[in-house]
Amino acid sequence: MTHLHDLLAAVSTGADPGPFALVRRADADELELFTGPVRTVDRLADVPLPPGVGPRTLAVVPYRQITERGFACVDDGVPLECLLVTGHQRIGLADAVAALPTDPVRTAGAAFDVSDEDYARTVDRVLAEEIGRGEGANFVVHRALTATVQGPPVAAALAALRNLLLRERGAYWTFMVHTGARVLVGASPERHVSVDDGLVMMNPISGTFRHPGASAERDALLRFLADPKEVEELYMVLDEELKMMATVAEHGGQVVGPYLKEMSHLAHTEYLLAGRGSRDVREVLRETMFAPTVTGSPMENACRVIARHERTGRRYYAGVLALLGHDDAGRQTLDAPILIRTAEISPAGALRVPVGATLVRHSTAAGEVAETHAKAAGVLAALGLGPQAPGAGREPAPRLADDPAVRAALAARNAPLARFWLDQRAPEAPGRPGLAGRSVLIVDGEDTFTGMLAHQLRALGLAVTVRPWHAPGPTDGYDLVVVGPGPGDPGSRTDPKMAALRGLIAGLLAAGRPALAVCLGHQLLAGLLGLAVHRRDAPYQGLQREVDLFGVRRRLGFYATFTARCDADEVDTAYGRVEVARERADGAVHALRGPSFAGVQFHPESVLSRDGLAVLADLLPPLLAPEPVRVARAGRPGSPGA
């Protein structure tokens, strides 16, 4: 078994120490040293997980693995590498710091690969061409600082690790990984996903408060916590990671928090999500590729937007390190931080430090340029490419997270949110009268909000099936068909998705079959009913509003760039009389209901929809036939729109 001092002695003589990783998890008072051979695999399903207690494999997962889910990316061919753990030691933090090299890291030729001016132009394009046209609520666009390390890369990375251990705080993992083909060193603030004792946890982080001092200034921090842009940014990534938890946890995720994560150059706001799951941990990794905090939402279209505007591969940025193993009872374990605030160094000394900013409707180009500089600062300082935070390495400053005013500001963020996701839910809750046992098909329009909606409908007692819009299968064997949300222009006559969903809704209307249409589905339904659908002057992306819904005030969450408009509370259509809940000022339609159908522009399943579950409980019973339909086991082939 390789010991730390043997490893460091080999590095000091210029010898290859072999693959290894040094990891400090959260604020542990120790580092873990993992050693063993490295193997390259093609897919996450191929990641080895040998028998045995404790950590067994450390996987270095590049962003390009997103193609396993069929999502777009600029494929740079970067490999998925696995360190097979044959040696595992624990080293006291003080001992490790004392042993690691103290030589300064020397670099040359440091510069961003995309200039501030070009990055600002990209920000403006994404705001106008993507968010402004309904392609999504938020997107993360990255750039990278590049340089050349002077001297042996492994020795430089070990010295940088020592600097990070001394000077950075608040990291989820502080680490260095040497595979032989590359070195990664960094301090990631964010858990992507973990599995322990069957408990799946995720950690959405967003909102970035930049501060130059040893700690944040209290009044400035309180202003940041009250900033609508920062509040909405965190809500949006919370929604997006709840979508992922809806897939990997049997009953979805429960929201815990929010909290303040304080680091040396900045602070973030964060939530924790928890839920019980039984999937293989490699499946959990695959289904959660990759965090919305480093991609955007909705996820599938965010990947298309990233590929359009970045034009280069991301390498390991936005991927994960994944430590897989087994506990004493033989259950699989997983601990996976996101690869952000991380430097990659090649054997030739080429250095790359990628960083990104989350673009939302309130973003400004200057603000997002500054955010990329702040996010890189901790790693750059450890590499000698930027100033240390004042007071770094001294006794930690008092945590502002413990300040009563800060705690109150954080707690207040939950007041307008849906209790469905904040409260612990009984797995076998009784269904609502008129809904229990009824069957529902949700047709997914490329927005996995449908997974969250499925959990809400199941909580009401319904039996739910979710199917992608392009997947073949019958639709006539269900008591209710839900035409779900998704990105894109509902007015398009060339988009195959719009044609399929429009055809599906038209068939449901003609047959008088019960249907609920959500967001994009609602816009298509409104168009078929003869209502005009317009692009909003300002997108409603991640916006919570209190609206009048058929005489009742409801607080609901909107993610929409388009809206139907109507100047009457009731309209006669070819499919009967339709009631319209609308905005009095401009006629924007929030919801509509007819003899066998209803449509809602908002997302009842969103964490922003405080009253979403109540709305579903009110809308659905009148739509359903007196007797349940037996779910069809076979039917004519074709897409949902057939």
Helices and strands as residue ranges (DSSP letters): H 4-12, E 20-25, E 30-35, E 38-41, G 44-46, E 54-61, G 63-69, E 80-84, E 87-92, H 93-99, E 106-112, H 116-129, G 131-133, E 138-150, H 153-167, E 173-178, E 183-188, E 191-196, E 199-202, E 205-210, H 218-225, H 228-248, E 254-262, E 266-276, H 281-287, G 292-294, E 296-297, H 299-310, E 320-326, E 332-337, E 342-345, E 350-359, H 365-382, G 400-402, H 404-412, H 419-422, E 439-444, H 449-459, E 463-468, E 480-483, H 496-511, E 515-518, H 520-528, E 532-549, E 552-565, E 570-573, E 576-582, E 589-593, E 597-600, H 612-619, G 621-623
